[in-house]
């Protein structure tokens, strides 16, 4: 499985935008084949950062709206580009948690944004125990974590979105795939869509 993730299929096409700095590391595509038919949970976003003037406009002016916006685009791209995987998206995770409040943690309050740190190779507690409890109810062992989304204006007038993504094994606690993906578009929604599509090329 690790070898398959390392191969990741064909590399994503570059985003051709003048004046946009290249990423420090290549985007690592997510190989869906090893997870075909499996239930993979997708944690909700808890950290969306909008820089400069973007912080003052919708949906970034209100944190709940920004998080809902980010979750919806991430979910749309995952389901469109990775239909082989049985993604368990944030709305379903919340339903599972509400049905077992004494067992399952609140998916929006587990502290999953800590996984944005590249040095984190093993899920720390209490996040690890919370994810294991949640996945015991969901079924499956792998969790896809969008750890942070950063949106910023480009000098060209376009918008850049950067997304830190992690796939972890909740049984071992190990990170098995990680990337920083990015995209540029005329709107924040398009930029985020391009960033996610780069991870799941057709």
Residue, then its C-alpha position, 0 to 999 in steps of 0.5 A: x500500500x505504501x508503495x502504491x501511494x508512493x507511485x501515485x499515478x501520473x503527476x498532476x499538470x502544473x498550474x500555469x499562472x504568471x508570477x505564481x511562485x513554484x511549490x517547494x516540493x512536488x504535489x504528491x497525488x493520492x493513489x485511490x486504487x489501494x482504497x477502492x471499496x474501503x470506507x475512508x473518513x474525511x475529517x471536517x476542516x477546523x482551520x481556514x486562513x484567509x490573508x490580506x483583503x480576502x479575510x474581510x470578504x465572504x465566506x472568510x469573514x465568518x468562521x463557520x461559513x468559511x469552514x462549511x465552504x471548505x468542507x463542501x469543495x473538498x468533498x465535491x472533488x473527492x467524490x468526483x475524482x475518487x468514486x472508487x473510495x467510499x468516502x465518509x464525509x463530515x456530515x455523516x461523521x457528525x451523525x455517527x458522533x451524535x448517535x453515540x455521544x458517550x463514545x464518539x468525539x465531536x468531529x469538529x473538536x478533535x484538534x486535527x489541524x495539528x496534522x499540518x505540521x510536517x514533523x508529525x509522523x505519528x498522530x498524537x493523543x488525544x487526537x489518535x484515541x479520538x480518531x480510533x473511537x470514531x472509526x470504530x463506529x464508522x468502520x474502516x481504519x484510514x482517515x483523510x485529514x484536510x489539516x489547513x487551507x490557506x487562501x491568499x491574493x496573487x499579484x496577478x489579481x488571481x487567488x491562490x489556495x494551499x491545502x495541507x492534506x494527510x492520510x493516516x492509519x488510525x490503528x497504527x497511528x502512522x501518517x502514510x501519505x502527506x502533501x501540500x497541494x496548491x492551485x490558482x484561480x479567479x475565485x477562492x472556490x476555483x483556486x481550492x478546486x484546482x488544488x484538490x484536483x491536482x491531488x486526484x488527477x483524472 
